[in-house]
């Protein structure tokens, strides 16, 4: 890797659970960097919408165990995504 290249931690993992990175020219302006930015935005938006849904479902006394279990699984997945976004953005801020 040349001195002008940088490595960006991406906010998702491979199908086998391995961390993904993007090697770029260091300016963060490549098409792939913009795609990664958009994916992060989608992940954060989905987490926001899921939190709204969770508030509604938890406030509904008729929610079933199955619905609550599914909600917990989705919240856990969203939290993993948000954590990866935070790690990715934090790594870029520390440069």
QUIWO-V748736 format. One record per backbone hydrogen bond with DSSP energy under -1.0 kcal/mol. CO is the residue of the C=O (numbers start at 1). NH is the residue of the N-H. Records with the same first field share a line. If there is no record, write none. Layout:
BEGIN
CO->NH, NH
END
This chain:
BEGIN
2->5
6->24
8->22
14->17
18->14
20->10
22->8
24->6
30->34
31->35
32->36
33->37
34->38
35->39
36->40
37->41
38->42
39->43
40->44
41->45
42->46
43->47
44->48
45->49
46->50
47->51
48->52
49->53
50->54
51->55
52->56
53->57
54->58
55->59
57->60
60->63
64->68
65->69
66->70
67->71
68->72
69->73
70->74
71->75
72->76
73->77
74->78
75->79
76->80
77->81
78->82
79->83
80->84
81->85
82->86
83->87
84->88
85->89
86->90
87->91
88->92
89->93
90->94
END
